[in-house]
Amino acid sequence: MAPGQAGPKVGEEILVIPSEKINHPLHYGGDVPHEAIKCITANQLNFVLGNAVKYIFRAGKKGSANDELDDLRKARWYLDWEIRSREQEAGDK
C-alpha cells in the first residue's frame, strides 16, 4: 500500500491480483522486449491495426486451440475492417 493511503476497513476483503496479470499478462507476451503494446506504439499503429497485431501476438498463448483460432479470427476481423476503411477512403478521392 502506498504511503498516505487508508488501509482496508475491519471485515473488508482485500483483493490481491498478481502484477503480472495486470502489467504483463502471459497471453500478451509477458515482460519481453517484443511485447505487443511496445511494438504497436513503436510503430505508431492506429487502434484497428494495433488490435490486429495484439491478437496475432497472443494467439496460442491462452491454452486451447479454440482460443488460438478465436484470436486469429479477431485479428482477421480487424484487418478486414482496416482494408474496407482504406478502400472506402480511396474510392472517395
Jmol script that loads the backbone (N, CA, C; Angstrom):
load data "model"
ATOM      1  N   MET A   1       0.843  -1.171   0.000  1.00  0.00           N
ATOM      2  CA  MET A   1       0.000   0.000   0.000  1.00  0.00           C
ATOM      3  C   MET A   1       0.891   1.238   0.000  1.00  0.00           C
ATOM      4  N   ALA A   2       0.479   2.256  -0.756  1.00  0.00           N
ATOM      5  CA  ALA A   2       1.273   3.478  -0.856  1.00  0.00           C
ATOM      6  C   ALA A   2       1.127   4.313   0.404  1.00  0.00           C
ATOM      7  N   PRO A   3       2.168   5.061   0.754  1.00  0.00           N
ATOM      8  CA  PRO A   3       2.091   5.929   1.923  1.00  0.00           C
ATOM      9  C   PRO A   3       0.931   6.913   1.776  1.00  0.00           C
ATOM     10  N   GLY A   4       0.229   7.120   2.856  1.00  0.00           N
ATOM     11  CA  GLY A   4      -0.876   8.071   2.846  1.00  0.00           C
ATOM     12  C   GLY A   4      -2.209   7.472   2.451  1.00  0.00           C
ATOM     13  N   GLN A   5      -2.230   6.241   1.957  1.00  0.00           N
ATOM     14  CA  GLN A   5      -3.480   5.588   1.588  1.00  0.00           C
ATOM     15  C   GLN A   5      -4.052   4.894   2.804  1.00  0.00           C
ATOM     16  N   ALA A   6      -5.358   5.005   2.939  1.00  0.00           N
ATOM     17  CA  ALA A   6      -6.025   4.317   4.049  1.00  0.00           C
ATOM     18  C   ALA A   6      -6.082   2.831   3.754  1.00  0.00           C
ATOM     19  N   GLY A   7      -5.917   2.026   4.776  1.00  0.00           N
ATOM     20  CA  GLY A   7      -5.989   0.583   4.624  1.00  0.00           C
ATOM     21  C   GLY A   7      -7.423   0.107   4.587  1.00  0.00           C
ATOM     22  N   PRO A   8      -7.628  -1.183   4.398  1.00  0.00           N
ATOM     23  CA  PRO A   8      -8.984  -1.721   4.370  1.00  0.00           C
ATOM     24  C   PRO A   8      -9.636  -1.597   5.738  1.00  0.00           C
ATOM     25  N   LYS A   9     -10.955  -1.504   5.726  1.00  0.00           N
ATOM     26  CA  LYS A   9     -11.710  -1.432   6.971  1.00  0.00           C
ATOM     27  C   LYS A   9     -11.847  -2.828   7.556  1.00  0.00           C
ATOM     28  N   VAL A  10     -12.141  -2.900   8.826  1.00  0.00           N
ATOM     29  CA  VAL A  10     -12.324  -4.177   9.508  1.00  0.00           C
ATOM     30  C   VAL A  10     -13.427  -4.963   8.802  1.00  0.00           C
ATOM     31  N   GLY A  11     -13.154  -6.221   8.495  1.00  0.00           N
ATOM     32  CA  GLY A  11     -14.121  -7.090   7.838  1.00  0.00           C
ATOM     33  C   GLY A  11     -14.136  -6.954   6.323  1.00  0.00           C
ATOM     34  N   GLU A  12     -13.403  -6.005   5.787  1.00  0.00           N
ATOM     35  CA  GLU A  12     -13.353  -5.789   4.349  1.00  0.00           C
ATOM     36  C   GLU A  12     -12.369  -6.768   3.718  1.00  0.00           C
ATOM     37  N   GLU A  13     -12.772  -7.370   2.618  1.00  0.00           N
ATOM     38  CA  GLU A  13     -11.872  -8.299   1.924  1.00  0.00           C
ATOM     39  C   GLU A  13     -10.857  -7.511   1.107  1.00  0.00           C
ATOM     40  N   ILE A  14      -9.680  -8.076   0.977  1.00  0.00           N
ATOM     41  CA  ILE A  14      -8.637  -7.464   0.167  1.00  0.00           C
ATOM     42  C   ILE A  14      -8.440  -8.338  -1.059  1.00  0.00           C
ATOM     43  N   LEU A  15      -8.585  -7.728  -2.222  1.00  0.00           N
ATOM     44  CA  LEU A  15      -8.376  -8.444  -3.470  1.00  0.00           C
ATOM     45  C   LEU A  15      -6.938  -8.232  -3.897  1.00  0.00           C
ATOM     46  N   VAL A  16      -6.190  -9.311  -3.999  1.00  0.00           N
ATOM     47  CA  VAL A  16      -4.796  -9.228  -4.419  1.00  0.00           C
ATOM     48  C   VAL A  16      -4.689  -9.866  -5.792  1.00  0.00           C
ATOM     49  N   ILE A  17      -4.265  -9.077  -6.756  1.00  0.00           N
ATOM     50  CA  ILE A  17      -4.077  -9.558  -8.121  1.00  0.00           C
ATOM     51  C   ILE A  17      -2.590  -9.500  -8.416  1.00  0.00           C
ATOM     52  N   PRO A  18      -1.986 -10.632  -8.748  1.00  0.00           N
ATOM     53  CA  PRO A  18      -0.553 -10.598  -9.083  1.00  0.00           C
ATOM     54  C   PRO A  18      -0.289  -9.588 -10.194  1.00  0.00           C
ATOM     55  N   SER A  19       0.756  -8.803 -10.049  1.00  0.00           N
ATOM     56  CA  SER A  19       1.007  -7.722 -11.002  1.00  0.00           C
ATOM     57  C   SER A  19       1.201  -8.219 -12.425  1.00  0.00           C
ATOM     58  N   GLU A  20       1.698  -9.447 -12.612  1.00  0.00           N
ATOM     59  CA  GLU A  20       1.899  -9.909 -13.986  1.00  0.00           C
ATOM     60  C   GLU A  20       0.573 -10.085 -14.722  1.00  0.00           C
ATOM     61  N   LYS A  21      -0.530 -10.275 -13.998  1.00  0.00           N
ATOM     62  CA  LYS A  21      -1.844 -10.380 -14.648  1.00  0.00           C
ATOM     63  C   LYS A  21      -2.322  -9.024 -15.136  1.00  0.00           C
ATOM     64  N   ILE A  22      -1.820  -7.956 -14.557  1.00  0.00           N
ATOM     65  CA  ILE A  22      -2.215  -6.607 -14.937  1.00  0.00           C
ATOM     66  C   ILE A  22      -1.184  -5.971 -15.861  1.00  0.00           C
ATOM     67  N   ASN A  23       0.065  -5.972 -15.435  1.00  0.00           N
ATOM     68  CA  ASN A  23       1.104  -5.260 -16.166  1.00  0.00           C
ATOM     69  C   ASN A  23       1.694  -6.036 -17.334  1.00  0.00           C
ATOM     70  N   HIS A  24       1.829  -7.323 -17.203  1.00  0.00           N
ATOM     71  CA  HIS A  24       2.465  -8.121 -18.254  1.00  0.00           C
ATOM     72  C   HIS A  24       1.827  -9.509 -18.337  1.00  0.00           C
ATOM     73  N   PRO A  25       0.544  -9.584 -18.738  1.00  0.00           N
ATOM     74  CA  PRO A  25      -0.091 -10.906 -18.813  1.00  0.00           C
ATOM     75  C   PRO A  25       0.647 -11.813 -19.788  1.00  0.00           C
ATOM     76  N   LEU A  26       0.733 -13.079 -19.441  1.00  0.00           N
ATOM     77  CA  LEU A  26       1.466 -14.021 -20.291  1.00  0.00           C
ATOM     78  C   LEU A  26       0.877 -14.094 -21.689  1.00  0.00           C
ATOM     79  N   HIS A  27      -0.468 -14.027 -21.827  1.00  0.00           N
ATOM     80  CA  HIS A  27      -1.056 -14.131 -23.163  1.00  0.00           C
ATOM     81  C   HIS A  27      -0.856 -12.853 -23.983  1.00  0.00           C
ATOM     82  N   TYR A  28      -0.292 -11.802 -23.384  1.00  0.00           N
ATOM     83  CA  TYR A  28       0.095 -10.606 -24.127  1.00  0.00           C
ATOM     84  C   TYR A  28       1.587 -10.603 -24.411  1.00  0.00           C
ATOM     85  N   GLY A  29       2.272 -11.672 -24.062  1.00  0.00           N
ATOM     86  CA  GLY A  29       3.694 -11.772 -24.347  1.00  0.00           C
ATOM     87  C   GLY A  29       4.554 -11.723 -23.114  1.00  0.00           C
ATOM     88  N   GLY A  30       3.967 -11.358 -21.971  1.00  0.00           N
ATOM     89  CA  GLY A  30       4.765 -11.258 -20.755  1.00  0.00           C
ATOM     90  C   GLY A  30       5.674 -10.051 -20.800  1.00  0.00           C
ATOM     91  N   ASP A  31       6.670 -10.039 -19.963  1.00  0.00           N
ATOM     92  CA  ASP A  31       7.595  -8.910 -19.890  1.00  0.00           C
ATOM     93  C   ASP A  31       8.800  -9.199 -20.789  1.00  0.00           C
ATOM     94  N   VAL A  32       8.599  -9.042 -22.081  1.00  0.00           N
ATOM     95  CA  VAL A  32       9.655  -9.295 -23.063  1.00  0.00           C
ATOM     96  C   VAL A  32       9.830  -8.052 -23.937  1.00  0.00           C
ATOM     97  N   PRO A  33      10.970  -7.900 -24.569  1.00  0.00           N
ATOM     98  CA  PRO A  33      11.201  -6.707 -25.394  1.00  0.00           C
ATOM     99  C   PRO A  33      10.199  -6.555 -26.539  1.00  0.00           C
ATOM    100  N   HIS A  34       9.648  -7.669 -27.011  1.00  0.00           N
ATOM    101  CA  HIS A  34       8.732  -7.606 -28.150  1.00  0.00           C
ATOM    102  C   HIS A  34       7.281  -7.777 -27.729  1.00  0.00           C
ATOM    103  N   GLU A  35       6.939  -7.306 -26.545  1.00  0.00           N
ATOM    104  CA  GLU A  35       5.564  -7.326 -26.070  1.00  0.00           C
ATOM    105  C   GLU A  35       4.706  -6.511 -27.056  1.00  0.00           C
ATOM    106  N   ALA A  36       3.496  -6.971 -27.313  1.00  0.00           N
ATOM    107  CA  ALA A  36       2.641  -6.364 -28.336  1.00  0.00           C
ATOM    108  C   ALA A  36       2.508  -4.856 -28.185  1.00  0.00           C
ATOM    109  N   ILE A  37       2.208  -4.382 -26.982  1.00  0.00           N
ATOM    110  CA  ILE A  37       1.987  -2.944 -26.802  1.00  0.00           C
ATOM    111  C   ILE A  37       3.231  -2.137 -27.143  1.00  0.00           C
ATOM    112  N   LYS A  38       4.405  -2.696 -26.889  1.00  0.00           N
ATOM    113  CA  LYS A  38       5.654  -1.994 -27.205  1.00  0.00           C
ATOM    114  C   LYS A  38       5.841  -1.900 -28.718  1.00  0.00           C
ATOM    115  N   CYS A  39       5.532  -2.972 -29.427  1.00  0.00           N
ATOM    116  CA  CYS A  39       5.655  -2.972 -30.891  1.00  0.00           C
ATOM    117  C   CYS A  39       4.609  -2.060 -31.538  1.00  0.00           C
ATOM    118  N   ILE A  40       3.398  -2.081 -30.996  1.00  0.00           N
ATOM    119  CA  ILE A  40       2.314  -1.252 -31.536  1.00  0.00           C
ATOM    120  C   ILE A  40       2.660   0.224 -31.398  1.00  0.00           C
ATOM    121  N   THR A  41       3.101   0.628 -30.208  1.00  0.00           N
ATOM    122  CA  THR A  41       3.414   2.044 -30.010  1.00  0.00           C
ATOM    123  C   THR A  41       4.687   2.450 -30.755  1.00  0.00           C
ATOM    124  N   ALA A  42       5.676   1.569 -30.810  1.00  0.00           N
ATOM    125  CA  ALA A  42       6.921   1.895 -31.524  1.00  0.00           C
ATOM    126  C   ALA A  42       6.660   2.130 -33.006  1.00  0.00           C
ATOM    127  N   ASN A  43       5.672   1.429 -33.555  1.00  0.00           N
ATOM    128  CA  ASN A  43       5.344   1.564 -34.977  1.00  0.00           C
ATOM    129  C   ASN A  43       4.191   2.524 -35.217  1.00  0.00           C
ATOM    130  N   GLN A  44       3.703   3.166 -34.164  1.00  0.00           N
ATOM    131  CA  GLN A  44       2.638   4.164 -34.245  1.00  0.00           C
ATOM    132  C   GLN A  44       1.425   3.649 -35.022  1.00  0.00           C
ATOM    133  N   LEU A  45       1.017   2.420 -34.705  1.00  0.00           N
ATOM    134  CA  LEU A  45      -0.143   1.843 -35.374  1.00  0.00           C
ATOM    135  C   LEU A  45      -1.427   2.449 -34.833  1.00  0.00           C
ATOM    136  N   ASN A  46      -2.423   2.567 -35.699  1.00  0.00           N
ATOM    137  CA  ASN A  46      -3.712   3.068 -35.240  1.00  0.00           C
ATOM    138  C   ASN A  46      -4.408   1.988 -34.404  1.00  0.00           C
ATOM    139  N   PHE A  47      -5.549   2.327 -33.840  1.00  0.00           N
ATOM    140  CA  PHE A  47      -6.276   1.418 -32.955  1.00  0.00           C
ATOM    141  C   PHE A  47      -6.590   0.090 -33.638  1.00  0.00           C
ATOM    142  N   VAL A  48      -7.070   0.144 -34.860  1.00  0.00           N
ATOM    143  CA  VAL A  48      -7.509  -1.066 -35.563  1.00  0.00           C
ATOM    144  C   VAL A  48      -6.318  -1.978 -35.860  1.00  0.00           C
ATOM    145  N   LEU A  49      -5.266  -1.438 -36.443  1.00  0.00           N
ATOM    146  CA  LEU A  49      -4.091  -2.266 -36.737  1.00  0.00           C
ATOM    147  C   LEU A  49      -3.411  -2.734 -35.450  1.00  0.00           C
ATOM    148  N   GLY A  50      -3.429  -1.898 -34.428  1.00  0.00           N
ATOM    149  CA  GLY A  50      -2.868  -2.297 -33.141  1.00  0.00           C
ATOM    150  C   GLY A  50      -3.588  -3.497 -32.564  1.00  0.00           C
ATOM    151  N   ASN A  51      -4.912  -3.523 -32.692  1.00  0.00           N
ATOM    152  CA  ASN A  51      -5.665  -4.675 -32.197  1.00  0.00           C
ATOM    153  C   ASN A  51      -5.368  -5.928 -33.007  1.00  0.00           C
ATOM    154  N   ALA A  52      -5.217  -5.780 -34.314  1.00  0.00           N
ATOM    155  CA  ALA A  52      -4.871  -6.938 -35.144  1.00  0.00           C
ATOM    156  C   ALA A  52      -3.536  -7.525 -34.683  1.00  0.00           C
ATOM    157  N   VAL A  53      -2.559  -6.667 -34.477  1.00  0.00           N
ATOM    158  CA  VAL A  53      -1.240  -7.123 -34.012  1.00  0.00           C
ATOM    159  C   VAL A  53      -1.358  -7.782 -32.637  1.00  0.00           C
ATOM    160  N   LYS A  54      -2.123  -7.166 -31.746  1.00  0.00           N
ATOM    161  CA  LYS A  54      -2.294  -7.710 -30.398  1.00  0.00           C
ATOM    162  C   LYS A  54      -2.828  -9.134 -30.454  1.00  0.00           C
ATOM    163  N   TYR A  55      -3.857  -9.361 -31.270  1.00  0.00           N
ATOM    164  CA  TYR A  55      -4.437 -10.702 -31.345  1.00  0.00           C
ATOM    165  C   TYR A  55      -3.490 -11.699 -31.998  1.00  0.00           C
ATOM    166  N   ILE A  56      -2.706 -11.253 -32.964  1.00  0.00           N
ATOM    167  CA  ILE A  56      -1.712 -12.143 -33.577  1.00  0.00           C
ATOM    168  C   ILE A  56      -0.644 -12.515 -32.548  1.00  0.00           C
ATOM    169  N   PHE A  57      -0.174 -11.538 -31.796  1.00  0.00           N
ATOM    170  CA  PHE A  57       0.859 -11.787 -30.785  1.00  0.00           C
ATOM    171  C   PHE A  57       0.391 -12.783 -29.731  1.00  0.00           C
ATOM    172  N   ARG A  58      -0.864 -12.688 -29.323  1.00  0.00           N
ATOM    173  CA  ARG A  58      -1.307 -13.532 -28.218  1.00  0.00           C
ATOM    174  C   ARG A  58      -1.933 -14.847 -28.663  1.00  0.00           C
ATOM    175  N   ALA A  59      -2.081 -15.054 -29.968  1.00  0.00           N
ATOM    176  CA  ALA A  59      -2.643 -16.314 -30.466  1.00  0.00           C
ATOM    177  C   ALA A  59      -1.782 -17.481 -29.991  1.00  0.00           C
ATOM    178  N   GLY A  60      -2.450 -18.471 -29.401  1.00  0.00           N
ATOM    179  CA  GLY A  60      -1.751 -19.662 -28.937  1.00  0.00           C
ATOM    180  C   GLY A  60      -1.161 -19.556 -27.547  1.00  0.00           C
ATOM    181  N   LYS A  61      -1.327 -18.419 -26.891  1.00  0.00           N
ATOM    182  CA  LYS A  61      -0.734 -18.248 -25.562  1.00  0.00           C
ATOM    183  C   LYS A  61      -1.743 -18.403 -24.426  1.00  0.00           C
ATOM    184  N   LYS A  62      -3.021 -18.641 -24.767  1.00  0.00           N
ATOM    185  CA  LYS A  62      -4.036 -18.732 -23.719  1.00  0.00           C
ATOM    186  C   LYS A  62      -4.442 -20.164 -23.419  1.00  0.00           C
ATOM    187  N   GLY A  63      -3.911 -21.124 -24.157  1.00  0.00           N
ATOM    188  CA  GLY A  63      -4.205 -22.505 -23.792  1.00  0.00           C
ATOM    189  C   GLY A  63      -4.726 -23.368 -24.915  1.00  0.00           C
ATOM    190  N   SER A  64      -5.992 -23.227 -25.239  1.00  0.00           N
ATOM    191  CA  SER A  64      -6.604 -24.183 -26.166  1.00  0.00           C
ATOM    192  C   SER A  64      -6.466 -23.759 -27.622  1.00  0.00           C
ATOM    193  N   ALA A  65      -6.629 -24.736 -28.506  1.00  0.00           N
ATOM    194  CA  ALA A  65      -6.587 -24.473 -29.941  1.00  0.00           C
ATOM    195  C   ALA A  65      -7.740 -23.561 -30.347  1.00  0.00           C
ATOM    196  N   ASN A  66      -8.881 -23.698 -29.674  1.00  0.00           N
ATOM    197  CA  ASN A  66     -10.021 -22.819 -29.971  1.00  0.00           C
ATOM    198  C   ASN A  66      -9.697 -21.371 -29.658  1.00  0.00           C
ATOM    199  N   ASP A  67      -9.003 -21.141 -28.527  1.00  0.00           N
ATOM    200  CA  ASP A  67      -8.598 -19.786 -28.173  1.00  0.00           C
ATOM    201  C   ASP A  67      -7.660 -19.215 -29.233  1.00  0.00           C
ATOM    202  N   GLU A  68      -6.753 -20.046 -29.722  1.00  0.00           N
ATOM    203  CA  GLU A  68      -5.809 -19.594 -30.750  1.00  0.00           C
ATOM    204  C   GLU A  68      -6.553 -19.204 -32.024  1.00  0.00           C
ATOM    205  N   LEU A  69      -7.468 -20.054 -32.446  1.00  0.00           N
ATOM    206  CA  LEU A  69      -8.246 -19.739 -33.645  1.00  0.00           C
ATOM    207  C   LEU A  69      -9.101 -18.498 -33.448  1.00  0.00           C
ATOM    208  N   ASP A  70      -9.698 -18.353 -32.270  1.00  0.00           N
ATOM    209  CA  ASP A  70     -10.500 -17.157 -31.978  1.00  0.00           C
ATOM    210  C   ASP A  70      -9.649 -15.896 -32.084  1.00  0.00           C
ATOM    211  N   ASP A  71      -8.440 -15.934 -31.538  1.00  0.00           N
ATOM    212  CA  ASP A  71      -7.565 -14.766 -31.621  1.00  0.00           C
ATOM    213  C   ASP A  71      -7.184 -14.461 -33.065  1.00  0.00           C
ATOM    214  N   LEU A  72      -6.905 -15.479 -33.852  1.00  0.00           N
ATOM    215  CA  LEU A  72      -6.562 -15.258 -35.265  1.00  0.00           C
ATOM    216  C   LEU A  72      -7.765 -14.730 -36.046  1.00  0.00           C
ATOM    217  N   ARG A  73      -8.954 -15.200 -35.717  1.00  0.00           N
ATOM    218  CA  ARG A  73     -10.169 -14.681 -36.371  1.00  0.00           C
ATOM    219  C   ARG A  73     -10.407 -13.220 -36.000  1.00  0.00           C
ATOM    220  N   LYS A  74     -10.150 -12.888 -34.742  1.00  0.00           N
ATOM    221  CA  LYS A  74     -10.286 -11.488 -34.311  1.00  0.00           C
ATOM    222  C   LYS A  74      -9.282 -10.609 -35.051  1.00  0.00           C
ATOM    223  N   ALA A  75      -8.054 -11.096 -35.199  1.00  0.00           N
ATOM    224  CA  ALA A  75      -7.043 -10.337 -35.941  1.00  0.00           C
ATOM    225  C   ALA A  75      -7.509 -10.111 -37.375  1.00  0.00           C
ATOM    226  N   ARG A  76      -8.050 -11.159 -37.993  1.00  0.00           N
ATOM    227  CA  ARG A  76      -8.547 -11.037 -39.371  1.00  0.00           C
ATOM    228  C   ARG A  76      -9.683 -10.028 -39.448  1.00  0.00           C
ATOM    229  N   TRP A  77     -10.577 -10.025 -38.431  1.00  0.00           N
ATOM    230  CA  TRP A  77     -11.694  -9.086 -38.410  1.00  0.00           C
ATOM    231  C   TRP A  77     -11.179  -7.652 -38.420  1.00  0.00           C
ATOM    232  N   TYR A  78     -10.168  -7.381 -37.590  1.00  0.00           N
ATOM    233  CA  TYR A  78      -9.604  -6.036 -37.550  1.00  0.00           C
ATOM    234  C   TYR A  78      -8.892  -5.676 -38.854  1.00  0.00           C
ATOM    235  N   LEU A  79      -8.182  -6.628 -39.440  1.00  0.00           N
ATOM    236  CA  LEU A  79      -7.536  -6.357 -40.726  1.00  0.00           C
ATOM    237  C   LEU A  79      -8.568  -6.091 -41.814  1.00  0.00           C
ATOM    238  N   ASP A  80      -9.632  -6.871 -41.841  1.00  0.00           N
ATOM    239  CA  ASP A  80     -10.702  -6.647 -42.817  1.00  0.00           C
ATOM    240  C   ASP A  80     -11.320  -5.260 -42.642  1.00  0.00           C
ATOM    241  N   TRP A  81     -11.505  -4.837 -41.392  1.00  0.00           N
ATOM    242  CA  TRP A  81     -12.053  -3.507 -41.101  1.00  0.00           C
ATOM    243  C   TRP A  81     -11.136  -2.423 -41.680  1.00  0.00           C
ATOM    244  N   GLU A  82      -9.836  -2.568 -41.423  1.00  0.00           N
ATOM    245  CA  GLU A  82      -8.870  -1.576 -41.899  1.00  0.00           C
ATOM    246  C   GLU A  82      -8.829  -1.543 -43.426  1.00  0.00           C
ATOM    247  N   ILE A  83      -8.869  -2.708 -44.057  1.00  0.00           N
ATOM    248  CA  ILE A  83      -8.852  -2.769 -45.517  1.00  0.00           C
ATOM    249  C   ILE A  83     -10.090  -2.089 -46.098  1.00  0.00           C
ATOM    250  N   ARG A  84     -11.273  -2.414 -45.552  1.00  0.00           N
ATOM    251  CA  ARG A  84     -12.511  -1.781 -46.035  1.00  0.00           C
ATOM    252  C   ARG A  84     -12.454  -0.265 -45.865  1.00  0.00           C
ATOM    253  N   SER A  85     -11.965   0.163 -44.723  1.00  0.00           N
ATOM    254  CA  SER A  85     -11.871   1.594 -44.446  1.00  0.00           C
ATOM    255  C   SER A  85     -10.969   2.295 -45.458  1.00  0.00           C
ATOM    256  N   ARG A  86      -9.831   1.685 -45.734  1.00  0.00           N
ATOM    257  CA  ARG A  86      -8.892   2.299 -46.691  1.00  0.00           C
ATOM    258  C   ARG A  86      -9.434   2.244 -48.113  1.00  0.00           C
ATOM    259  N   GLU A  87     -10.130   1.178 -48.453  1.00  0.00           N
ATOM    260  CA  GLU A  87     -10.736   1.090 -49.782  1.00  0.00           C
ATOM    261  C   GLU A  87     -11.805   2.166 -49.956  1.00  0.00           C
ATOM    262  N   GLN A  88     -12.592   2.405 -48.914  1.00  0.00           N
ATOM    263  CA  GLN A  88     -13.627   3.452 -48.981  1.00  0.00           C
ATOM    264  C   GLN A  88     -12.990   4.825 -49.107  1.00  0.00           C
ATOM    265  N   GLU A  89     -11.916   5.059 -48.352  1.00  0.00           N
ATOM    266  CA  GLU A  89     -11.214   6.344 -48.447  1.00  0.00           C
ATOM    267  C   GLU A  89     -10.660   6.540 -49.849  1.00  0.00           C
ATOM    268  N   ALA A  90     -10.096   5.503 -50.446  1.00  0.00           N
ATOM    269  CA  ALA A  90      -9.528   5.602 -51.795  1.00  0.00           C
ATOM    270  C   ALA A  90     -10.623   5.867 -52.817  1.00  0.00           C
ATOM    271  N   GLY A  91     -11.791   5.276 -52.596  1.00  0.00           N
ATOM    272  CA  GLY A  91     -12.910   5.476 -53.509  1.00  0.00           C
ATOM    273  C   GLY A  91     -13.523   6.852 -53.404  1.00  0.00           C
ATOM    274  N   ASP A  92     -13.366   7.492 -52.258  1.00  0.00           N
ATOM    275  CA  ASP A  92     -13.924   8.822 -52.040  1.00  0.00           C
ATOM    276  C   ASP A  92     -13.073   9.914 -52.666  1.00  0.00           C
ATOM    277  N   LYS A  93     -11.867   9.578 -53.087  1.00  0.00           N
ATOM    278  CA  LYS A  93     -10.943  10.600 -53.602  1.00  0.00           C
ATOM    279  C   LYS A  93     -10.982  10.678 -55.099  1.00  0.00           C
TER     280      LYS A  93
END
end "model"
wireframe off; spacefill off
backbone 0.3
color backbone group
